[in-house]
Amino acid sequence: MRFTRRGFMAAAGLTIGAGATTIAATRESGPDTRDPPPKAEAPPATEPSPDFTRFASGDEWDNVRRQFTFSPDMVHLSALLLAAHPEPVRQAIEAYRRALDTDPTQYVHENNDRLRDASMSAAARYLGVETKQVALTESTTMGLALVYHGLKLKPGQEILVSEQDYYVTHEATRLAARRTGALIRRLSLFPDIGEVTADAMVGRIVENINDKTRAVALTYVHSSTGLKMPVRQIADRIVEINKKRDEADHVLLSVDGVHGFANQDITMESLGCDFFVAGCHKWLFGPRGTGIVVAGKRGFKDVLPTIPSFTDGASWAAWQKGRDAPDTIQTGWGLMPGGFKAFEHQWALAEAFKFHETIGKQKVAARTAELATRLKEGMGAIEKLRLITPNPPELSAGIVSFDIEDMSPNAVVRKLRERRIIASVAPYARPHVRLTPAITNTPAEIDYALEELGKIKADPPKSVSKRS
Ligand SMILES: Cc1ncc(COP(=O)(O)O)c(C=O)c1O
């Protein structure tokens, strides 16, 4: 795991004379900004800032960690929210930005193909598919909206979703149904997460698929509970169901994969779904404002574009000849939203994939599991803490969710921040606290978090002064 700026720059083919400008450290801004907890008190000014570099791993993982500019006085355990950029990504963005600022017209003209030749092909390599199976987006949200709004749905057909999915899947499918006359069927995956099993969830899903079901919309790793879905088992059952259906009515499996992407050792083949959608600005530590939609073996024939593509030659050619573009999208180019972009971010995405591949997908997954398991095991000894995330690795990934008796999740996040630990809460109806170990963390940080978690207590109730 050796990262040198030169090696990465050369691999990226960056020939412009960009200096090694260091961008100021991006400080994790805390929990989901759509539901921010009250601001924490700053730790007392009299105390010197601690330097958590003492929590180094003492092994090759320290080299990975050195690629980031996280503030050293905090333990960053919310990498799932919004990525910090590692050195190679930072350098590539900076180099492209400088070049674009010099002559945007010429530089875009000469480099536009990097979207396909660098970024899409890197995503394709990473997930074991062909480049044409990938579309670049700007977020998971945009990708899911493109898939569900674009789905060729007939009135009366159904999209099956689960109660436990995230806001974006619920909203994108709801809006798509409203426009097309399709229906949404919602099921609960389990009555009690403490007793959840893969077989029971697969059974629930399969028994809710009927003749009208056109798509099953699921989330790979749930951002509320950290539950990992048995996507492959579900896909296998859907293959069986589809054997008895007309090709045009096949049930499609679409997955919001963002919280299993770049922390699980997966390919499209291993997942078996028809659409895998993820943001690249979370666990991949890719440029902020990047994401992907990846199609399985069926390709993109079941969706129509929602936003005019700038990169699909067939659409341009049809328009120039005064004709309609073909109804079937042949490649990811067709689904990919057009418009000029933050090209420095879209192009630098290739560096994020290389960064992970240099470490090794399998190693990243094993490290994430090692740290998450250490955290979950340690939590078992903390009184008043109720672990929400299932223990078995086949039902969990890097998100560790929990509650603390008598404290709201936001109060726990605030208390942890006072102790210099960055946790988060997602804006679900039933929120939980999340700590999310990633490849940027160390076992010593997990132990520190556990020690501090054991100390936090609810504030005593405020005394109400009685008027005499
Ligand atoms: C499950 C899930 N999907 C999608 C998103 C949104 O991701 P993005 O910011 O890439 O749209 C989040 C969280 O922000 C999430 O938890």
The ligand as an ORCA input file, in Angstrom:
! r2SCAN-3c Opt
* xyz 0 1
  C     -29.280      4.799      2.142
  C     -28.929      6.153      1.605
  N     -29.086      6.387      0.287
  C     -28.783      7.578     -0.250
  C     -28.288      8.609      0.523
  C     -27.977      9.907     -0.157
  O     -26.743      9.782     -0.787
  P     -26.259     10.888     -1.815
  O     -25.836     12.052     -1.000
  O     -25.126     10.262     -2.548
  O     -27.409     11.223     -2.674
  C     -28.095      8.399      1.909
  C     -27.561      9.403      2.831
  O     -27.299     10.530      2.654
  C     -28.442      7.158      2.443
  O     -28.294      6.925      3.745
*
